[in-house]
Amino acid sequence: MSHDVGELPRPLPDLAPPDFVDPVVEAYKKDVDRTLLRENLKLTHEQRVLKAQSVHRAIDAVRGAARPTKRNNDHSSGSGTSPLTGA
């Protein structure tokens, strides 16, 4: 954010008092497990990245296991049997 020479930056708007309770934030807080957030914040940046990578690998593994294999999905063999029942 650049300013012209001699121009002063605009002052920040007044902040809410420390005891202000935002009803929207309070409504969302009831659905958030803050203990998980606190535990995650205890980790280093590297530990958080490694944890996220592990979660993504697990998701990819589940997605891969859920994909039908070409062998089970190939109905062009002309065998006339159902891949599910074998009949």
N, C-alpha and C positions, 0 to 999 in steps of 0.2 A: 504494500500500500504506500504509494508515494505522495508527497505533498509538494506544492510549489514552495520555493524558497520564501521564507517569511510567513508562510501560512501555518497557522496552528491547527493541530488535529482537533476534530470535534470532540467534545467531552462525551464520555459514555453515558447512556441513560441511567437513571437511578435504578439501583437493584432493589428487589423486594426485601423487606426486613427479614432477619434470620428466623423469626418465628412464623413466617407466612406459610400456610399450608395450602397447596394447590390441590383442589378436589380431583382434577384429572389425573395428576400424578398419584394421588392416593388410591384412585380407582384401579390403576394399573398395578400398583405395588402388591395388591392382594393376590394377583396371579403370578407373581415372580418369586421364585425360591431364592432369596437373597443369600442363603447359606452357600449355595453353589457359586454365586458370584464372589463371595468372600474367599472361598477356598481357591478359586481360580486366580484371584488377585494375589494370593500368597506365592504363586508360581513365578518363576523368572520368565522373561519374554521368550527365551529359547524353549523352556518347558511348555509354555502355552502353544508355541508353534508345533512342537513335536506331538503334543496331545491332539491338536487339530488335524495334523497329518494322519495320525493313527485313526481318528474318527473317519476321515475321508477314505482311507484304505478299507476300513470295515464296510462302509457304505458301498464302495465299488465291488467288494467281494459279495455282498448280499445281492446287489443288482446283477452281477454275473451269474450267480447261482439261480436267480429267478428267470433268466432268459432261457427260452426253449433252445435246445440244441438243434443243429441242422438235421441230425439223424432223426430226432423225434418229430420234427416239423416238416419233414419231406413226405408229402402225400403223392408224389409223382411216381413212386416205385411200382404202382399198379398192383400191389399185393392184395388190395381190397380189405386189409385189416385195419382196425382202429389202433392208433398208437397208444391209446389209453386202456382199452379192454383186450386188445389182441384178437378180437373176434372179427 
